[in-house]
Amino acid sequence: MKLKTLSIVPIAVVSMLAAGTTAVSAAPSSSPRPVRPSATSSAQAPVNLGRASSFAILTKSGITDVPSSRITGNVGASPITGAAIGVTCPEVKGTIYSVNAAGPRPCRVTAPSFLTRAVRDLETAYTNAAGRTNPRFVNLGAGHIGGLTLAPGLYKWTSNVGISKNVTLRGGRNAVWIFQVAGTLTQASATKVILSGGALAKNVFWQSAGRVAIGTRAHSVGTILAKKQIAMKTGASTNGRLLAQTAVTLQKNIVTNVK
């Protein structure tokens, strides 16, 4: 099999195959460049979120909160009762949707049918992201992507993914990143996902089959589509959406939806 050698940040050499391969790192590079596309990879269209797009936080099992958090965008939970939405009205700049009158008062809006459709769109979006084919890289860095600069495209991992250092997404305003994670997704404390070159948070999608954890004072970017829990640790922030098929936990966080 023929290997290609690429320069990335902070890795100088990546040995990869276009699909179904892992990537390994070597010495630091003095002239960083982003991970390049494979010859067979293609540009990705954004994941259609449907009605879920207006939500900063949407869950099926509820929200817990260590106050106070600041949330810009809509908040909702379904099919669980509104009593499981653990944020208060002053914490949310948007609408809090509940399936019943037990949601946070006095601001909650009771809209069970709308929430049912929004959650259905969440599930469809998750399936769409998980089902994308022809990934740019498979198991890049054996799941350790901290310190890398990533070009747009589809990335796939068959196990866990960890972000131990800042990771940069470099591309234009129409570039799209989709990250398929078969295991857990963990971002370490005080790390950042950084956008470069005009890249927009609305075009970044993290699909995770396992639990997602954003560390203390870490900053995430993009829509997180999680099959399980999304846990925001103390002081963490995100410019994106938290869309979970179980629960979302907050601890004095900033969550800002993207348009």
C-alpha positions as CSV (number, residue, x, y, z in Angstrom):
1,M,0.0,0.0,0.0
2,K,1.2,3.5,-0.9
3,L,1.6,6.0,2.0
4,K,1.2,9.8,1.8
5,T,3.2,12.1,4.0
6,L,1.5,15.3,5.2
7,S,2.4,18.2,7.5
8,I,0.0,19.2,10.3
9,V,0.0,21.1,13.6
10,P,1.9,20.1,15.7
11,I,2.7,17.0,13.8
12,A,5.1,17.0,10.9
13,V,4.4,13.7,9.3
14,V,1.1,11.8,9.0
15,S,1.1,8.4,7.4
16,M,-2.3,7.7,6.1
17,L,-4.4,5.8,3.6
18,A,-7.4,7.5,2.1
19,A,-10.0,5.3,3.9
20,G,-9.9,2.7,6.6
21,T,-6.5,3.7,8.0
22,T,-5.0,5.3,11.1
23,A,-2.7,8.2,11.3
24,V,0.6,8.4,13.3
25,S,2.6,11.4,14.3
26,A,6.3,12.4,14.3
27,A,8.3,15.4,15.1
28,P,7.0,19.0,15.3
29,S,6.8,21.1,12.1
30,S,8.2,24.5,11.6
31,S,5.7,25.4,8.9
32,P,2.3,24.1,10.0
33,R,-0.3,23.2,7.5
34,P,-3.7,21.6,8.0
35,V,-4.4,17.9,7.5
36,R,-5.0,17.5,3.8
37,P,-7.9,15.6,2.1
38,S,-7.5,12.2,0.7
39,A,-7.7,11.9,-3.1
40,T,-11.1,10.2,-2.8
41,S,-12.8,12.4,-0.2
42,S,-15.5,14.8,-1.2
43,A,-16.9,18.0,0.2
44,Q,-19.7,17.5,2.8
45,A,-23.1,19.3,2.9
46,P,-24.2,20.6,6.3
47,V,-26.3,18.3,8.4
48,N,-30.0,19.3,8.2
49,L,-31.2,19.9,11.7
50,G,-34.8,20.8,10.9
51,R,-36.7,22.1,13.8
52,A,-33.9,21.2,16.2
53,S,-31.8,24.0,14.7
54,S,-33.4,26.7,16.8
55,F,-32.4,25.0,20.0
56,A,-29.3,25.7,22.0
57,I,-30.2,22.7,24.2
58,L,-32.6,19.9,23.2
59,T,-32.8,16.7,25.1
60,K,-35.0,13.7,25.6
61,S,-34.3,13.1,29.3
62,G,-34.0,16.6,30.8
63,I,-31.4,19.1,31.9
64,T,-29.6,19.6,35.2
65,D,-27.9,22.8,36.1
66,V,-25.5,24.2,38.7
67,P,-26.5,27.8,38.4
68,S,-26.1,30.0,37.0
69,S,-25.6,29.3,33.3
70,R,-26.2,31.7,30.3
71,I,-28.0,30.2,27.4
72,T,-28.7,32.0,24.1
73,G,-31.3,30.1,22.0
74,N,-34.2,27.8,22.7
75,V,-34.3,25.1,25.3
76,G,-36.5,22.0,25.4
77,A,-37.0,18.5,26.6
78,S,-39.3,15.7,25.3
79,P,-40.8,13.3,26.0
80,I,-39.8,13.8,29.6
81,T,-41.9,16.1,31.7
82,G,-41.1,19.8,31.9
83,A,-40.2,19.3,35.6
84,A,-36.9,17.8,34.3
85,I,-35.9,21.1,32.7
86,G,-33.6,22.3,35.4
87,V,-32.8,25.8,34.1
88,T,-34.5,29.0,35.2
89,C,-36.1,31.7,33.0
90,P,-33.4,34.3,33.7
91,E,-30.7,31.9,32.5
92,V,-32.2,31.6,29.0
93,K,-32.3,34.2,26.3
94,G,-34.8,32.4,24.1
95,T,-37.9,30.2,24.6
96,I,-38.1,27.3,27.1
97,Y,-40.4,24.7,25.5
98,S,-42.0,22.1,27.7
99,V,-44.4,19.1,27.0
100,N,-46.6,20.2,30.0
101,A,-47.2,23.0,32.5
102,A,-44.5,21.6,34.8
103,G,-41.8,23.5,32.9
104,P,-39.9,26.5,34.3
105,R,-42.2,29.3,35.3
106,P,-43.3,31.9,34.2
107,C,-41.6,31.7,30.9
108,R,-42.1,28.2,29.7
109,V,-44.2,27.6,26.6
110,T,-46.2,24.3,26.6
111,A,-45.8,22.8,23.1
112,P,-45.7,19.0,23.1
113,S,-46.4,18.5,19.4
114,F,-43.6,21.0,18.4
115,L,-41.2,19.3,20.7
116,T,-42.1,15.8,19.4
117,R,-41.3,17.0,15.9
118,A,-38.1,18.8,17.0
119,V,-36.8,15.6,18.7
120,R,-37.7,13.6,15.7
121,D,-35.6,16.0,13.6
122,L,-32.8,15.7,16.1
123,E,-32.8,11.9,15.7
124,T,-32.9,12.2,11.9
125,A,-29.9,14.6,12.0
126,Y,-28.0,12.2,14.2
127,T,-28.7,9.3,11.8
128,N,-27.7,11.5,8.8
129,A,-24.4,12.5,10.4
130,A,-23.6,8.9,11.5
131,G,-24.5,7.6,8.0
132,R,-22.2,9.8,5.9
133,T,-19.7,7.8,3.9
134,N,-16.3,8.2,2.3
135,P,-14.5,9.8,5.3
136,R,-11.4,11.9,4.8
137,F,-9.6,10.1,7.6
138,V,-10.4,7.0,9.6
139,N,-9.1,6.8,13.2
140,L,-6.9,9.9,12.8
141,G,-4.3,10.0,15.6
142,A,-5.8,6.9,17.1
143,G,-8.5,9.2,18.5
144,H,-6.0,11.8,19.9
145,I,-6.6,15.0,17.9
146,G,-5.4,17.6,20.4
147,G,-2.9,20.0,18.8
148,L,-4.0,19.3,15.2
149,T,-5.2,21.7,12.5
150,L,-8.0,19.9,10.5
151,A,-9.1,20.7,7.0
152,P,-12.8,20.4,6.2
153,G,-14.4,17.1,5.5
154,L,-15.7,13.9,7.1
155,Y,-13.7,12.3,9.9
156,K,-14.5,8.9,11.4
157,W,-13.3,7.1,14.5
158,T,-14.3,3.6,15.5
159,S,-13.6,4.2,19.2
160,N,-13.1,7.1,21.6
161,V,-11.9,10.6,20.7
162,G,-10.0,12.9,23.1
163,I,-9.0,16.6,22.7
164,S,-6.1,17.1,25.1
165,K,-4.8,20.4,23.5
166,N,-6.4,23.1,21.4
167,V,-7.5,21.8,18.0
168,T,-8.0,24.2,15.0
169,L,-10.5,23.9,12.2
170,R,-9.2,25.8,9.1
171,G,-11.3,26.5,6.1
172,G,-13.6,29.0,4.4
173,R,-17.0,30.2,5.4
174,N,-18.8,27.4,3.4
175,A,-16.5,24.6,4.6
176,V,-18.1,21.8,6.6
177,W,-16.7,19.4,9.2
178,I,-18.4,16.3,10.3
179,F,-16.9,14.1,13.0
180,Q,-18.2,10.6,13.5
181,V,-17.3,9.1,16.9
182,A,-18.3,5.6,17.7
183,G,-17.3,5.9,21.3
184,T,-17.0,8.8,23.8
185,L,-15.9,12.4,23.0
186,T,-13.9,14.1,25.7
187,Q,-12.5,17.6,25.6
188,A,-9.9,18.3,28.3
189,S,-10.1,21.3,30.7
190,A,-9.0,24.7,29.5
191,T,-8.7,23.6,25.8
192,K,-10.4,25.2,22.8
193,V,-11.7,24.3,19.5
194,I,-10.6,27.2,17.3
195,L,-12.0,28.3,13.9
196,S,-9.6,29.7,11.3
197,G,-9.7,31.0,7.8
198,G,-13.4,32.2,8.0
199,A,-14.8,28.9,9.2
200,L,-18.2,29.1,10.8
201,A,-19.5,27.2,13.9
202,K,-22.8,26.5,12.2
203,N,-20.9,24.2,9.8
204,V,-19.3,22.0,12.4
205,F,-21.0,18.8,13.6
206,W,-19.8,16.3,16.2
207,Q,-21.8,13.0,16.1
208,S,-21.0,10.8,19.1
209,A,-22.5,7.4,20.0
210,G,-21.1,7.7,23.5
211,R,-21.1,10.2,26.3
212,V,-19.7,13.7,25.5
213,A,-17.8,15.7,28.2
214,I,-16.6,19.2,27.7
215,G,-14.0,19.9,30.4
216,T,-13.7,22.7,33.0
217,R,-13.3,26.1,31.3
218,A,-13.0,24.5,27.9
219,H,-14.6,26.0,24.8
220,S,-16.3,23.9,22.2
221,V,-17.5,24.9,18.7
222,G,-20.3,23.4,16.6
223,T,-23.4,21.2,17.0
224,I,-23.0,18.2,19.2
225,L,-25.3,15.3,18.3
226,A,-25.1,12.8,21.1
227,K,-26.7,9.4,21.5
228,K,-26.1,9.7,25.2
229,Q,-25.4,12.4,27.7
230,I,-23.7,15.7,27.1
231,A,-21.9,16.9,30.3
232,M,-20.6,20.5,30.4
233,K,-18.1,20.8,33.3
234,T,-17.7,23.9,35.4
235,G,-17.2,27.1,33.4
236,A,-17.2,25.4,30.0
237,S,-18.7,27.2,27.0
238,T,-19.8,26.3,23.5
239,N,-20.7,28.3,20.4
240,G,-23.1,25.7,19.0
241,R,-25.8,23.4,20.1
242,L,-26.2,20.6,22.6
243,L,-28.6,18.0,21.1
244,A,-28.7,14.9,23.3
245,Q,-30.9,11.8,23.1
246,T,-30.5,11.4,26.9
247,A,-29.7,14.3,29.2
248,V,-27.6,17.5,29.3
249,T,-25.8,18.5,32.5
250,L,-24.7,22.1,33.1
251,Q,-22.4,23.7,35.6
252,K,-22.2,27.5,35.3
253,N,-21.8,27.3,31.5
254,I,-22.3,29.5,28.5
255,V,-24.2,28.0,25.6
256,T,-24.7,30.1,22.5
257,N,-26.7,28.8,19.5
258,V,-25.4,29.5,16.0
259,K,-27.4,30.5,13.0
